[in-house]
Amino acid sequence: MDMAVDCKPGEAFNQVVEVNLKVEEPGKDNVHNNAFYAEEELLRSELQAMRDCNPLTARHWIVRNTRNVNRTGQLTGFKLVPGSNCLPLAGSEAKFLRRAAFLKHNLWVTPYAHDEMYPGGEFPNQNPRVGEGLATWVKQNRSLEEADVVLWYVFGVIHIPRLEDWPVMPVDRIGFMLMV
């Protein structure tokens, strides 16, 4: 997703922040032991922005414009909320991961580049094609601060067949939310 949040053509004022919820330590500020807070981490470079979902911290990501604020004074942006998700259940040396290395993480962030269109490379079935795809592009470790950022959100499902799924599996839903 090429985000360009509140940017005019030619502008690049976006950044990506990872948000994790943390439980407040018990004490005078948490007498009922049920308080929590949001902890933000700015993802400054491509290698830092190879991230995975974490339901234990309600992890989500916000793409925001560093120059525009809304009526409450917060930077304008969109929040990417993961849905049900999983990474491939395969060893790190599985052959399919050579041409689909983008499956190793749920989120990748790159600055926009017109020739970076296909996360597995232009011809992923012609394995191995060295130097193509998302896992190669991020090795440049380009800056993501005030950039025209592209989010590559990878989501998947693992299906364990049941007798009821034969001859046709009924349905399995998966997705994410992009919220204002």
PyMOL commands that set and color helices and strands:
alter all, ss='L'
color gray80, all
select helices_A, chain A and resi 55-57+96-99+101-104+134-140+163-165
alter helices_A, ss='H'
color red, helices_A
select strands_A, chain A and resi 14-23+36-43+60-69+75-82+107-111+149-153+176-179
alter strands_A, ss='S'
color yellow, strands_A
deselect
rebuild
show_as cartoon
